[in-house]
Amino acid sequence: MSQPTRGRPRAFDRDRAILDAARLFWRRGYSGTSTRDLTAALGLSTSSLYAAFGSKAGLFEEAVRTYAERYREIYRRAVAEPDFGTVAERLLTDSVHEFTMPADTHPGCLLSSAAMTDSTRTLDTTAYYAELHGWNERALRARADRAARDGDLTPGTDTAALTGLLQSVVHGLSVQANLGIPRTSLLTTAGLARELIGGQLVGEQG
């Protein structure tokens, strides 16, 4: 009689492990998430977790950097567009889609998570996010300045104020998404903001 074979252990999926860990960190903060919590959520032994990420702190840092970089990539794609109207549209629309991704593929917005005020000694999350925000804002401001030089914006447009407006809308959309406002409503808001910005664009004034 043949002996029953044991089921194979679940293959290690690094991206899934980071996603599951991020959910815990975002909800409970770094200090409030124990190694036992992580091993249970990830289906890993403590030794396997340490082998993959070095430590709990290493896993936390990788989770923060992984999802924070997604925001930077939104700005990279947007500022590469050929005209400022499309820059604004891409930034707002892509942000909404990022903020409202299904829970099985995204841990939620880092900006309003518990992880923002509770982090490791080696990674100050608030400072890291501030650096990311500064990079995004500088990239957008540089693109607005270029649009002004190229005649894409109406003469006298305050590019600093325009950049600040777009940044404020993006952050407001993030807050609304975390409050559960549906994607369709957020896209409508983003569309209205884009129309208002159109008043500063050459060729879109009524």
N, C-alpha and C positions, 0 to 999 in steps of 0.2 A: 504494500500500500504506500503510495507516495505521500510524502509529508507536505502539509500546506506551506506555501512560501509566505514569508512576511512581506507586507507592503513596503514599497520603497519609501525612504524618507523624502519629505517635500524638498524639492530642489531649491537652493538658496537664490532668491531674486533680490538683488541689492536695491533696485529702484523701489520695489514693493516694501522692503524693510524700511527704507528711508521715509516713505510715505506713511506707513503705519506708526513709525516713531514720531514723525512730525505731528501727527494728530494728537498724540499724548502730550508732547511738549507744548504745542500751541494751546491746549486746553488747561494743562496743569502747571506749566512752567517747568524750568529745569529742575529746581529743588523738589518740586512736588511729584516728579516722575522718578520712580525707583528703578533700579536695574531689574528687579523682579517684575515690575510692570512691563518693562520693555521686552524681556525674554518671553513673557506670556503672550504679549501682543504680536511679536515677531515669529514666535514658534521656534526660537533658538535657545540653545543652552547658554549659560553665562560665558563659558569658554569660547563658544562659536561667535558670540557677539563681540567679545574682545578681540578675537582673531580677525574679524571682518572690519572693525572700526577702531580698534585700539583701546577704547574706553567709552564710558557713557558720554563723557565730554566730547570725544571725537565724533560720536554719532550725532550729538546735538549740533555741533558745528557744521557737519556735513549737511544735515537737514536744513539749517538756516541758510547756508550758502546756496544750496541747490534751489530752494524755492525763491530766495531773494533774487537770484540771477535771472529768473524767469521775468521779473519786472524790468530788469535792465534790458533784456532782449526785446521787450515790447517797444521800448524807446529806440533801440537800435534800428528796428524794422521801420518804425514810423519816420524817423528823421532821414531815412534813405529815400523817401518818396520824392518825386520830382517837383511838386508844388506844395505850398503850405496848407492849402485847403485839404489836400489828401493826407498830409502829415497829421493834422488835427483829427480828421475822420478816423484814420488808422489807429492813432493813439487811444482815442476814446472808445472805439468799437472793440479793439483788441483787449483793452483793459477790462471792459465789461465781460467779455468772454472768459478772461482769466479769472476774474473774481467769482464767476458763477459756474465754474466747472463742476461736474458731478462729484459728489463726496468720495466715490470709489476711485477717483483719479487725482484728487487734490485735497490737501489737508485744511484749506481755508486761508484767509488772508493773514499774513504774518504781522501786519501793521497793528492790528487790534488784538493780537493774541497775548496770552499770559507770558509767552517767551520773551516779549519785548521788554519786560521789566524784571526778568529773572533769568540770569544767564551764568555761564561759567566764568572762572577767573581769566581764562585765556581768550574768551570772545565776549566783548561787551556788545550785546545785541543791539541796544539802542544806538550806540556809536556806529556800529556797522551799518545799520539801516540808514542813519543820517548820512554816512558816506555815499551809500547807494542813491539816496534821494538827491544829494548834491550832484552826483554824476549825471543823473537823469535830467535834473534841472539845467545844468550847464550844457548838456547836449541839445536840449530843446531850445534854450536861449540862443545858442550858436546858430541853430537852424533858422530861428526867427530873424536873427540879425542878417543872415545870408539872404533870406527872402526879402527883407527890406532893401538890401543893396541891389538885388536883382529886379526890383520893381514889382514883386509879387504882392507886397503889402502897400496899403495906401500911404502916401507921404505923411510923415509925422507920427506914424504908429509907434506907440511906446512898447517896444519888444519885451522889456522886463515885465510890464503889466500884463501883456498878452501871455507870456510864459507863466506868470503867477496865476492867471485865470485858468489856464489849462490844467495846471497842477492842482489847483483847488477843486476843479470839477472831477479829476481823476480820484482824488482822495475822498471826495464826497460820495462818488459811486462805490468806492470800496466799503465805506461805512454802511451805505444802504444795502449793499449785497450781504454784508454780515448780519443785517437786521432781517434778512429773508425777502427783500424786495425781488420780485421775479425778473429774469433776464429781459423779457420783452419790455417791461416798464423802464428798466435801466437803459436799454437801447433807445427808447423814445426820448428819455432825458438827454442822453448823449447826442442824439440827433438834433435836438433843440439847441444845445450848446454849440454844436457845429454850425447851425444856421446863424446864431448870434455872432460867432466869430467871423462868419462870412462878410459882415459889415466892414471888416478890416482888410478884405482881400480885393485886389484890383480885379475888375471884371465880374464881381458878384454883387455889386451895389445896385439896388433897385432905382 
